[in-house]
Amino acid sequence: METVYDSSGFNSAETEGPRERIAAAGPGRIADVDLLKALIGSGTRNYRVDSMAGSLLRYFDNMGGTRSPNYQDLLSLPGMGTAKAAQIIAAWEFCRRRLRPAEASVRSPEDLIPLIRHYGDRTQEHFLSIPLNGAHEVIGIHIVSVGLVNRTLVHPREVFRPALESSAAALICAHNHPSGRLEPSREDQEITLRLIRAGTLLGIPVLDHLIFHGSRFYSFLSTGQIRQGGEWEK
């Protein structure tokens, strides 16, 4: 039986703090922003913990997964002091040493979903550009646009920028469907074809485009709609 991601844990009563929800439901069912709230612990006199966690989440989103958080950058965030900044950097470094997600090798859509499914709890669509090196290791995960996915926001220039900057050998695209429906729209199909053509010109093949919600996904490659981009394994 297919495991279906249950997002009901994201809607716990507001009277429950994130630490209580982690204890009750486990960390896997807690939204990114609530995990950060649990890590930060408390707000300050002028900034609520919700606001601080939101600013920190936007900072991490913009990092793209290719570098570690910068201490001075964290101090520039609203309400962030030296102790909390050091705590966040220490947690990041500890996880990096143990997990190293940036070096994860993907050979199928199933390999990639664990690295991106945390975007599934977002209330807006996030379009992701995921460059790979020659060994099909993930170089980074970059947010190209937030909001309704369309050709204006998802421009090939922005999608391929991370791949060009990192000398990537290939690219995978992905975006979440907050509604939970995985069927691609006509716009999704047109964007995919446009990106495949751009990748052919640039010499950076688009291996796949995933539409996902939690652990469930739709793969343009698996359904035969991507042919020009090559295979997952060379």
Secondary structure, 3 states (H helix, E strand, C coil): CCCCCCHHHHHCCCCCCHHHHHHHHCHHHCCHHHHHHHHHCCCCCCCCHHHHHHHHHHHHHHHCCCCCCCHHHHHCCCCCCHHHHHHHHHHHHHHHHHHCHHHCECCCHHHHHHHHHHHHHCCCCEEEEEEECCCCEECCCEEEEECCCCCCCCCHHHHHHHHHHCCCCEEEEEEECCCCCCCCCHHHHHHHHHHHHHHHHHCCCEEEEEEEECCEEEECCCCCCCCCCCCCCC
